[in-house]
Amino acid sequence: MKSSFKVVGCFVIALMAMLPLSSAAQATSGPRLPWGDPDLQGVWDYRTVTPLQRPEDQADREFLTEEEAASIEQEILQRNALLLNRAPERTSTSNQVDRREDGTPGFYNNFWLDRGTTAVGSRRTSLIVDPSDGRLPELTSSAQMRADSSEAKRLAAVRRGAEPAQSWTDFDAGDRCIQHAKAGPPISVGGYNNNVQVFQVPGYVALLNEQNHDVRVIPLDGQPHVAAQISQWMGDSRGYWEGETLVVETVQFNGKHDQIGRPLLSTGENLFLIER
C-alpha cells in the first residue's frame, strides 16, 4: 500500500488459477519472447472454485489441506451431476439471471454454467493474498455511508426488478454492455466466459477478456499513471516484471461500475489494486 493514496480499498489478488487453452500459451517457466520478456501469450482459463475472498469460517487459515481441497472439488462434481440429472422444474425469478438464492440455477440450466471444478494449485483459501486475512479491505466511513444510503437501496431494488428504473443509468454497466464486473479489474470467476487472451509487444501487454470483450492495454515501460482527474471504467493500469511474474497496478477507477465483492456505490476513485 502506498501512503500517498487515501484508499477506499487496496488489495493484491493472485490470478494463479489460469491454465493454458492453446498451444501458444506458455507456463511461467517457458520460453521468452525475442525482446526478453516471459512469453505469456495465448488463451488462458481462470476458472476455479477458490473464492476471491477467504470464507469467514476459514478465518486465519491461508491454505487448505490436500484432503480438504479434494473434498470441495468432489462436492462440486457431485452437485453438477445432481443438477444435470434432476427432474425438470419451472424456474422462478431471482436477483441474478443464472442463480437463485438457494444456489440452484436461475433461468439457465446448470449445463450452461462453467465456474470450474478445481481449487488453485497452491490450495489457497482465497485469491486475495494481501491483506493477510484474504478479504477485501474495510470501506472508509464515507464509502460505507454511500453503500448504506437510500439511493443504494433504490438501485438494488431496481436491479432485482422490485422497482422501476428512473433512468438508464440505474442499470449497472454490465446490463448496459459497457463493462462487466467479472472482467475486472480484478478479473473474477463467474458463471461462464472465464477466459482471457494475452497479447504482448515490446513495452506492452494487452488482456482481452471474453466477458464483454473488454481489453486492458498495460504499458510496461515505467511511464507514470495518467492524471488523477482522468478516471476510467477499468482504471489506469501499469505493469512490470518481477522475474517471470507480471505485476499490474491499477488506480484511477471512475467508481461507476459494480465490482465483485463490493456493495453498490461503495467503490470510488481511490481504489488501489495490485494483480500478480
N, C-alpha and C positions, 0 to 999 in steps of 0.2 A: 504494500500500500504506500502511495506517495503522499506525504503530509501536505503537499500543495493542493490536494483535492479535498473539498468538503463533500464527502461522499454520501450518496443515498445507499450505495452498496458497492463493495469491492470484493470480488472473489475470483478465484482461479479454478478453471474447470479443465480436467484432463480428458480429452477425447481419445481414450486408448482402446475403444471397442471397435475401431474401424478395421474392416477386413477387406482385402482387395477382391473386386469382382471381375477384373480384367487382367490379362497378362501384362499390360503396360504398368499396372500398379506394382510398386516395389516395397519390400519390407524395409524397415528403417536401417537395416544393416546392408542394404543392397547397393547397387552401383550409383555413382554420382553423374550429374549432368556435365556437359562439356565445360561449363564455366565454374564447376567445382561444388555446386550445391547438391545436397542429397536429393535423389530422384523420388519424389512423392507423386508423380503424375499418374493419373488413372481414375477409375471409378471406385469409390470406397463405400462400404456398407457400415453404418454405425448403429445398427440395431443392437439393443442389449436390454436385459431385464434389470440391470443395475440402475437404480434411480438417480436422478440429478442430485437430490438432497438425501442425506442419511436419514433413514426412518428413526423416529423418536425412540422406538423400542430398542434400537441398536446403540443409542446414546454414545458411549465412549469407545465403541468398537470400530476400528478403522478397516479391518479385514474380516471376511468370513472364513471359516474352515473349509477344506475341500468337501467335507461331508455336507455342510450347510449349503454351499453353493450348488452341489449336486441335487440336494433335496428341493431347493427352489426351482431349479431347472426342470426336475421331474414333475413338480406340481403344475408348472406351466404347460408341459406336454400333455398331462392328463386333462387339464382344463380345456385345452384346444380340442382334444379328442372328444370330450364330453359335449362341447358346443357343436362340434361337427356332426355328431350322431344323434343329437336330441331331437325330439318331435317338433314339427313346425309350430310356431305360435305367432299371434299378432303382436307387433311391437307397439310400444307407447312412446309418446314424445318425451324428450329429455333435454337437458341443457347442453348436450352435445349431439352431433349427428351420429357418432359411432359408438356412444357409450351411455348406458343408463346408470342410475345411482347405485344399483346393486352390482355394477361391474360387468353385466352382460351386454352384448352388442345392442346398439340402438337401431337405426334404420338399416345399417349394414349387417350382413351375416358375418360371423367371426372369420369365415373363409377369406374374406377380403382384407382382413386386418393383418398387419405384419410387424408386430412390435418386437420380435426377437424371442429367442428361447434360451439364451445363454447369458451368463454374467461376464463381465470383463475378465481378461486373463489374470489380472492381479488379485481378483476376488475382493476388490474394494467394496465398501458398503455404500459408497456414493461416488458420483462423477466429480463432485466438488472436492478439491483437495485442500483449499485454503479459503476460508477459515478452517482450523483444525477440527472443528466439530462436524465438518462435512455439510453444513447447512448455509443457506443464503444469509447474509448479514441482516441484522435488525434494521428496520426502517428508521429514518430520522423522525422526529416528532411531527415535522411539517408533512412529510410523506405519509405518515400514519393518519394524520388528520384528513388528508385528501382521500385515502383509501376508505376511511370511515364516513365520509361525507354523504349527504343526501344525494348529491349528483352521482357519486359512485354507485349508490344503491339503485338509483333510477336506471343507470346504464346497465347494471347487472340484470335488472328486470326486463329491460328491452331485449337484451341478448339471449335471455331464456324464453322470450316470447310472451311474457306476462304483461307487458305494457307496450303501447305503440311507440315507434320512433318519432322524434320531433324533427330529425334531420338525418341525412345520410351519414353524418359524422358520428351518430350514435352507434353505428355498427363498427366492429373492430376492423383493423387493417386487413386481416385475413378474409373477412366477409367481402371486403371491397377489392380483394385481389391486389392490394398494394404491397403488403409484406406479411409473411406468416410467422407467428411467434416461434414455431419449432424450427424454422430455418435459421433463427438466431440473428445475431449472436446473443447468447450462446446456442449453438446447434443442439437440439434436444430431440430425443426419441419421441415419435408419435405413432399413430395408428398405421401409417403407410408412408411411402416416399422417403424412406430413411437412407438416402444415398446422396453422396456429394462427389462431384468430379473436380479434380485438382489439375490446374494448368500452371506451368512455370515458364518464365522467360527471364533473362538476366535482370535482376533487380526487382522482380515482382512475382507474386503468387496470386492466382485467382481461384476462388472457391465458388463453383456453380452448384447450388443446392437444388435437388429435384423438386422440393416443395415450393411452388410458385416460381420456380426457375430464378430465384434471387441469386445475384452474383456479388461477391465481395472481391475487389481488386486491392491487394495488400502490398504496398511498397516495402522493400527490404533494404533500401539504401540509406537509412538513417535520417531521412527528412522528417522535420517536426510535424506534429498533428496540425490540422487546419485550425484557424482561429476559433475561439470558444463560441463566437457568435454564429458560426456556421454549423448548425446541428443537422443530423441526418437520421433517417429511419433506422439504419443499421449501424449508426455510429461511424466514427472515423478510425480505421484500423491501420496499425503499423506493425511490421513483423521483423524478427531477427532469428538467427540460428544459435542454439546452444548445443554444440556438437552436431548431432543428427536430429535434434528436436526442434521443430518450428514453434516459436513462441509468438503469439499475436496479442497485442494490447489494443483495446478499443475504448474510446471515450467519445464525447460529443453526441450522445443519443438525443433525439428530439422528444422522447418520452411519450409519443403519440400512439404507440402500439403495445399490445399486451405482451408480456414476456412470461415464459414458463415459470411458475412458482411465485409470481408476484400478483398481489391484488390489484384491481382496477385503479388507475390514476396514481399509482404509487411510484412508478419508475420515472425518474426525472433526468435532467441533463447532467447530473453529477455522477452517474453510474460509471464505474471503472472496472473493466473486465479483462482478465488475462486468460487466454486459452493456450494449451500446450498440446 
